């Protein structure tokens, strides 16, 4: 799988006596796969809201001293990969907004503009400050922009997430509490969102009406934890309670937990969460992500059995599909490509020759597994095709007689507008080339995709539960003016 801009992760904690900053660190650590660009944690002790965020991985942004400086019993936190606004620390989350206009400038002043790699801020009890973490994307922000301008706020330099927190704060400055402000602002959020918002004493979670992005609730030592994926719960000892419903708002404060269905649910989880983004040890809609991916391999085996000696996965997400394919066909599976697990985002620019190596710096073939054999290589998807082409080339260079490319999902023909940083439609190889033309571009012996029907069958859930927009161009939440960017529906 060539690297997509992943969607982002949100993580929230509420609990008296809990070390919420440290719990947030390990929660974000478990959700690192959803964003490697920036990380941030906001906490409150009931009086003071404190925020620290910076560019880089969770382990690069935080250390013990920083976590000790984030006191409190509630927190919201975030890992980011930019979908709107660009790669700058001012767009890192959580986003802060002021409940009082007098501190607006202070909250957004970068204390270290020359370095511009981290922000540390605190606001007192009279400020009414709130912090927001957002997973998703609003393809259209026209209504939000108009609303903010009507309140005297210029949103021209804002990301969609910044607009959301500003809208909620503007409503609070008119005298309503945080849950009411979120509910009142909800109709302005025209797109995909799983959000966490906190004030000094209240934590609110909300999902869009389709539940495009996942969000789950757990219990921990009398408190509550909310996370983008269930894989964040076991490392901190939290017990999964349930998924937060599409269109639902959950409020946690000193009175406990309560929820409200803000709009009727129309479940349309992004199926790409199952295909690629979610960790295999997560559950979505009550189903194991690992089991779905393994079943995708079994479904592909029903549709096509390659005449090969060995099947090898592209690590990591294609491993379960390869296991399923191998078990269903009887073709042995081997680890033929190894991944350098420690190549992550770094602020050190690679040496020119290494940079030109591209995927070869991250994946290395094992010649003894490949040499002289007819190889089937399994990947979860093909987006642009550049990485897949390099993999085919590597396998031939390692001595493969034939390279048959298997894909455990259908062709990606349409861009995503709900939080995945997919390229323009013209850059999606399956949008401009036939399967045979893609095979020729990859220089593979053969190319076989899992059918759309096979992908749905692998989930063991109704097709109606999913957004499958990147495969069929059907967008369950109106993408409004962005619709002119797509063709071929």
C-alpha positions, 0 to 999 in steps of 0.5 A: 500500500502506498502511503496515504495521508491518514485521517487523524486520531482523537482521544479523550479522557475524563476521570477524577484521580486519573493521570489524564495526560499520561493516559492520553500519551499512550492512547495517542501512541496506540493511534500513531498509525492514523497520523504522524505529522503532529500531536497535541494534548489539552488538559483541565483540572477544573480551573485551568485549561493547558495545551501542548502540541508540536510537530512530529510523532507522539514520542518526539513531541512529549516527554515526562516533564511536558506531561507533568505540566499538563495537570487535570482530570479531563483531556482531549488529544490528537494525532494529525495528518493534514487534510486541510490547512497545510503542514504547520504547527498552527494547524496542529490540534487540539484547537483552542478557542476563547470563551471571552473575546479579551483573550482571543489574541493570547490563545493564538499567539505562538510563543516561539515563532522562530522555531514554529515547532511547538505551542504551549498555552494555558488559560484561566477559569474566567476565560471560558476556553475550549479545546477541540480535536477533529477526525474527518474533513468538511468538504464544504465550509461555506456555511461555517464561513458565513456564520463566523463572518456574521459573528465578526470573525475572519476565517480566511486563514482557518482550517475546517477544524479551527472554524468548528471550534470558533463556531462553538466558542462564538455560541458559548460567548452568547451565554450557552453551555458547551453541550448546547453550543455543540448541538447548536453548531452541529448543522454548520458542520457539513461533512465528516467529523468525529470530534471531542470538545472540552471546556474546563469541566466538561467533555463532549463527543459527537459524530456526524450523522453517517458515522464516516469516521469511527469513535468508541467509548470505554470505561476506566477506573470509574472514568471514561475514555473515548478514542478513534479506535478500540485498539487504544483501550487495551494498552491503558487497561480501559474496557470497551463499552460501545461505539458512539452512534452516528449523529450522537452527542455524548456529554461527560461531566461531574454528573456522569455520562449522558447522551443525546441523538442530535440527528437521526443516524444514517450509518455509513462507516468508511469501508476504507477503515476496514480495508487499510486504515484501522489497526488489525486489532481494532473492532469496527461495527462489532467486527474484527478488522483482522478477520475482515482482512483475512476474509478478503483474502479468502474471497479473492481466492474464490474469485481467482487462484493464481498459478504461483509457487508462493504468496507474499504480503506487502507489510503490514496491512496486507498480511491478514489477506495473504493468510486468508488467500494462502489458507483458501488456495493451499499456496504457501505464504512466506514473508518475502518483503521486510519492512523497516519499522523505524522509518517514520516521520523525521525532520532529517532530510534523506541523502539524495541517493536514499531519497531516490530509492523511495520505497526501497528504503522502507521495504527489502526483499528476501531473495531466498524466498523469491529467487526462481519462483512464481510469486503472488504479491498481495497488497490492500489497495493501489492508489497512484501505482508508483509504490506498486510498480517499485515493488514489482521491480524489486521482486524481479530484481530479487530473482522472481520468475513471475510477479502476479499482483493481487489486491484485496480491494476493488480499484480506487477510482474516486477521491475521498472528501471525508478525511483521507488525503487521497490525490486528485481523481486524475492521479488515481491510476484506476480512474484513468487506466483499465486494469490491463493498462495498470498491469502494463504500468506495473510491469506485472505478470498479472493483476487481479483485484477483489471484486466490490461484492467480495469486499462487502461479503468479507465484512459480513455486514450489509452494504448499506452500513458503509460509505464506499465512495472511493470505489463507486463515487457515491458520497453519502454526505453531500460534497456540494461544490467539490462534486465538480472535481469528480467524473465518471460516476 
